Amino acid sequence: MLPSDIKIAVVHEWLVTFGGSELVLRELLRLFPGAHVFTLIDAMDQPDRGFLGVGSTTTSFLNRLPGAQTRHRRFLPLFPAAVRSLDVGDFDLVISNSHAVAKNVRTHPGQLHLSYCLSPMRYAWDLREQYLAETGLSDGARGIAARALLEGLRRWDRKRTDGVDAFATLSHFVADRIRRAYDRDAEVVYPPVDTGFFTPGASSEAGDYYVTASRFVPYKRVDLIARAFSSMPDRRLIVIGDGPDATKVRAAAADNVTLVGHVDRDRLRDLLRGARAFLFAAEEDFGIAPLEAQACGVPVIAFGRGGATETVRGLADPRPTGVHFAEQSADAIVGAIMEFERASDRITRDACRANAEAFSEERFRSGFAAFVEREWAAFAASRRYRRRAP
C-alpha cells in the first residue's frame, strides 16, 4: 500500500481529443483520485473531462500560444521545452502517461518517476515519414531541416528517459519497441477496456453487416477496408469515424459501404452489437476498438501484426475470437472475410466476451496498482527517499 500522505502527479501529453490514452488517464485518476494532472495543452470540453474525472490542470506555456490547442502537432519543436517547463518538484510520485514527451518531464532524485509508456515517441522513431507528410515537410530544404530536427529529437528522447525509474507498457509488442529504443525493460499491463459498458445485446443472432470504427488517419488503413467491400457488393459495411483521411475513405467506398461519421458511445455500442464481425486493418500498438467489439460478443477480422496478435485469438486457438490476415491490402481483407465466413460457427459470442474480460478496467487497475506498489516499496527502502515534513 502507498502511504496516505504522498503527493502524486500524473503527467499526460495533452487534453485535446478523446482516445485510448485518455481512457488510461481515466483509470489512473480512479486509482489515485487525489493526483494532480500536468499537461502540455488543455482544450478538453467539459463533458469529456467529466467522464475522465479531470478537474483543474497545470499546463505548459504551449497552452497560451495561438493555434496550439487546435493544431498542437505543428508545435513539435517546442515539445521538449514545454514538458521540461512543467514543475512537478513538490510531488513524491510522478506517473507519466506517455506516447510522446510526458515521460521526459523533469524530476529530481528524491522522487519516484514511473512511466506508463504507450509507445516511444513515434514522430521521432517509427512514424517519422508519416509525420513529415501530414505536416507538408517531406520535400526540399524544409524536409531536410525537419529530418534533422526529428533526429535531434530522437537523441534527446533517448537521453531523457534516464529520468524514468521504471516502465510499464500496454503490450509485448510495445515492450519490444521500448527495449530497442531505450534499452530498458517494461512490465506489460494491458490497458483498460470498458467491459461494463460494452456488453452483448439481447439478441444472440449476428446482424447482416460488418463494421469498422477508427479515426481516419493513414496508418489505420480504413480506406483498404472500404475498398475490400467494393469487390463484395452483396455484403454491407458500416464505417464509424472521421479524420484527415476522410476523402480517401469516401473515394474507396462503394454503394454497399455506409459512412456514419463520428457517433457517441451508445450508438457505437448499438452498431457493434448488431455486426457480423468487426474489421481492423492497422498495425496498432494495442488497439482498444477490437476488444470493445469482442466485449459485445462480436468476432474480429484483424491485420495479424502488432497488438491485435495479443488481443484477437485466431483460428489456431481452441477458442478463437476472430481471423488474422497477413498483409495490409484489400485482397487480403477479402480473403480473411471469406475465411471467417467459412469458420464462423467455431467463433462464439461467449468466447469473444470472455477474451475481452481479460482486459477489463478492473484488471488494469489491479495490475497497475501492483506495479506502482512494488516500485514504491523498493524506492521507499532506498536512500533516495526522504519523507517530506508535515
URSULGI-V755684 format. One record per backbone hydrogen bond with DSSP energy under -1.0 kcal/mol. NH is the residue of the N-H (numbers start at 1). CO is the residue of the C=O. If there is no record, write none. Layout:
# URSULGI-V755684
nh:NH co:CO
nh:NH co:CO
This chain:
# URSULGI-V755684
nh:6 co:3
nh:9 co:93
nh:10 co:36
nh:11 co:95
nh:12 co:38
nh:15 co:41
nh:23 co:19
nh:24 co:20
nh:25 co:21
nh:26 co:22
nh:27 co:23
nh:28 co:24
nh:29 co:25
nh:30 co:26
nh:31 co:27
nh:32 co:28
nh:35 co:32
nh:36 co:8
nh:38 co:10
nh:39 co:58
nh:40 co:13
nh:43 co:15
nh:49 co:45
nh:50 co:46
nh:51 co:47
nh:52 co:48
nh:53 co:49
nh:54 co:49
nh:58 co:37
nh:63 co:60
nh:64 co:61
nh:65 co:62
nh:68 co:65
nh:71 co:67
nh:74 co:71
nh:75 co:72
nh:76 co:73
nh:78 co:75
nh:79 co:76
nh:82 co:78
nh:83 co:79
nh:84 co:80
nh:91 co:88
nh:92 co:7
nh:93 co:7
nh:94 co:112
nh:95 co:9
nh:96 co:114
nh:97 co:11
nh:98 co:116
nh:104 co:101
nh:105 co:102
nh:111 co:108
nh:112 co:92
nh:114 co:94
nh:115 co:166
nh:116 co:96
nh:117 co:115
nh:117 co:168
nh:118 co:98
nh:125 co:121
nh:127 co:122
nh:131 co:127
nh:132 co:128
nh:133 co:129
nh:134 co:130
nh:135 co:131
nh:136 co:133
nh:137 co:132
nh:143 co:139
nh:144 co:140
nh:145 co:141
nh:146 co:142
nh:147 co:143
nh:148 co:144
nh:149 co:145
nh:150 co:146
nh:151 co:147
nh:152 co:148
nh:153 co:149
nh:154 co:150
nh:155 co:151
nh:156 co:152
nh:157 co:153
nh:158 co:154
nh:159 co:155
nh:160 co:156
nh:161 co:157
nh:162 co:159
nh:163 co:160
nh:164 co:161
nh:165 co:113
nh:166 co:113
nh:168 co:115
nh:169 co:187
nh:175 co:171
nh:176 co:172
nh:177 co:173
nh:178 co:174
nh:179 co:175
nh:180 co:176
nh:181 co:177
nh:182 co:178
nh:183 co:179
nh:187 co:167
nh:189 co:169
nh:193 co:359
nh:195 co:193
nh:198 co:194
nh:199 co:197
nh:210 co:236
nh:211 co:277
nh:212 co:238
nh:214 co:240
nh:216 co:242
nh:217 co:215
nh:220 co:217
nh:221 co:218
nh:225 co:221
nh:226 co:222
nh:227 co:223
nh:228 co:224
nh:229 co:225
nh:231 co:228
nh:232 co:229
nh:235 co:232
nh:237 co:256
nh:238 co:210
nh:239 co:258
nh:240 co:212
nh:241 co:261
nh:245 co:216
nh:246 co:243
nh:249 co:245
nh:250 co:246
nh:251 co:247
nh:252 co:248
nh:257 co:254
nh:258 co:237
nh:260 co:239
nh:268 co:264
nh:269 co:265
nh:270 co:266
nh:271 co:267
nh:272 co:268
nh:273 co:269
nh:274 co:270
nh:275 co:272
nh:276 co:209
nh:278 co:299
nh:279 co:211
nh:280 co:301
nh:284 co:282
nh:292 co:288
nh:293 co:289
nh:294 co:290
nh:295 co:291
nh:297 co:294
nh:298 co:293
nh:300 co:321
nh:301 co:278
nh:302 co:323
nh:303 co:280
nh:304 co:325
nh:305 co:303
nh:307 co:284
nh:309 co:306
nh:310 co:307
nh:311 co:307
nh:312 co:308
nh:317 co:314
nh:321 co:313
nh:322 co:313
nh:323 co:300
nh:325 co:302
nh:329 co:327
nh:333 co:329
nh:334 co:330
nh:335 co:331
nh:336 co:332
nh:337 co:333
nh:338 co:334
nh:339 co:335
nh:340 co:336
nh:341 co:337
nh:342 co:338
nh:343 co:339
nh:346 co:343
nh:347 co:344
nh:352 co:348
nh:353 co:349
nh:354 co:350
nh:355 co:351
nh:356 co:352
nh:357 co:353
nh:359 co:356
nh:360 co:357
nh:364 co:360
nh:365 co:361
nh:366 co:362
nh:367 co:363
nh:368 co:364
nh:369 co:365
nh:370 co:366
nh:371 co:367
nh:372 co:368
nh:373 co:369
nh:374 co:370
nh:375 co:371
nh:376 co:372
nh:377 co:373
nh:378 co:374
nh:379 co:375
nh:380 co:376
nh:381 co:377
nh:382 co:379
